[in-house]
Amino acid sequence: MTVEHTYFDHNATTPVDERVFEAMLPYLRGRYGNASSRHELGTVARRAIDAAREQVAARVNVQPSQVIFVSGGTEANNLFIRGTAGYLKPTQIAVSAIEHPCVAKPAQDLARQGWKLRKLAVTRGGEVDLADVDLALKEPTGIVSVMLANNETGVIQDVAAVAARARAAKAWMHTDAVQALGKIPVDFVALNVHAMTISAHKIYGPKGAAALVMDKRLQMKPIIHGGGHEQGLRSGTENVAAIVGFGAACDLAAGRMEELAQRQEGMRARLEHGLHEMGAEIFGADAPRIPNTSYFALKGILGETLVIELDKAGYAVAPGAACSSANPEPSATLLAMGVDPALALCAVRFSLGAGNSLTQIDEFLKALAGVVVRLKSLVAMAV
């Protein structure tokens, strides 16, 4: 029998909003033209992309020409790192120790090509250590990348402060703002970066559409070659329906962000009150966080186990570690924060969405308490 789930994993992806779906639907049916075609169907598709580019640009305070559409946040991050490196002599690339793998791994790849990889330290609260940024930038540096909001802890980074230092060191500065968009204000100009990654499917838009937002002075080489789409930086026939959905999702995010953030902060406060009563440790709780995210651990209960048991009970949450049964590894983010590896393996991420309610929080806490009691009794019996 299939259990109906209550979804608390919105940092992984969000459901497509019905209004976004309605905006996309014509481009999945009658308006199916290739935007590069010269006939009327192609012109209709091109106009739709142009309109979506304006919507996305308005959401982050840039000109439409600064928005390069790609397939996802992973591609955007790779395009910035690999594309920018293609124009630079190998020096140092500095990335925070808590970056998503789609920043960390291409940075590691550059280290195999003659670059020096420098991981920027974070505090125990999960914030990038600005003193370590200053220390790192004493070395000649070409590229710096620090995410705006961490995908696990939700901790918001002082990207503008890092960017000021990067610019003073004459390095190109990038931020992965995928988790921040739609949850807090995201202003490209205020952040003072040269490039920024954003994505549709974290703001109730479709998978398959994202953007690299860039300073017009930034020089990059494409990593996908072909017909010269997206100003020659990302060749390939555009996913018109998904791009239209991205634009529609940006408009929706603009209209409801403040109200949604207030509601989610209230729900998270109730959740974390209940978690504290169970003895949970909450990571990053003393730092500024995006309003929907709580990252916690119950000592002695593996996060992977808790996620599986909660799934059986009808709740979708995420483990805090990229692990397999053969080779479990604690979260790199938590290790960078100085969390004990044994406790880090117990981490669980809880991320709220627009459809969640206080009633669901109360029901979740009751279910979690029951799961914890059952798991602890099983451990006691095994001993």
PEMO-V518227 format. One line per field, one symbol per residue. ss: DSSP state (H for helix, E for strand, - for the rest). phi: phi as a letter, one per 30 degrees, with the letter a starting at -180 (. if undefined). psi: psi as a letter, one per 20 degrees, with the letter a starting at -180 (. if undefined). A space follows every 50 residues. Layout:
ss: ???
phi: ???
psi: ???
This chain:
ss: -----EE-E--------HHHHHHHH--------------HHHHHHHHHHH HHHHHHHHHH---HHHEEEE--HHHHHHHHHHHHH------EEEEE---- HHHHHHHHHHH----EEEEE-E-----E-HHHHHHH----EEEEE---E- ----EE--HHHHHHHHHH---EEEEE----E--E---HHHH---EEEEE- ---------EEEEE---------------HHH-------HHHHHHHHHHH HHHHHHHHHHHHHHHHHHHHHHHHHHH---EE------E---EEEEE--- --HHHHHHHHHH--EE-EE------------HHHHH----HHHH--EEEE E------HHHHHHHHHHHHHHHHHHHHHHHHH-
phi: .dddcccbbdddacdddeddddddeedcbdccdddcdddddddddddddd dddddddddcibdeddccdbdaddddddddddddddccdebcccbddcdd edcdddddddddcjdccbcddbdddjcedddddedddddebcbbbbddbd dcdiddcddddddedddddicdcbbdceddeicbdbbedddiccabcbbd dcbicddjbabccbddddcbcdcbcldidhhicadkeddeeddedddddd dddddbedddddddddddddedddddddidccdidccdbddccbbbbcej ceeddddddddddjbcbbddbdbbddbdbdeddddddideeddddcdbcb bdbdcdbdedddddddddedddedddddddddd
psi: ppppqpolliigrqqpqhhgghhhghiidhmjqpiiqiaghhgggghggg ghhhggghhjlrqhiioopairhgggghggghgghiiqqpcpppqqikqq higgghghhhhikiqppoppqqrhijqpohhhggghjhqpphppppqgpp ighjppqmhhgghgggghjkqppqpokgihpihrpoogghhkrhqppqqh iikkaqqjpaqopqpiippqqqioqcjkrlkjinqqpqngghgghgghhg gghhhjggggggghhgghggghghghhijqpppjhjrpqqiipporpopi opggghgghhghikpoaqqjqnqrhhmpprphghghijpphhhhijqppp pqahirrhghgghghggggggggghhhhghhh.
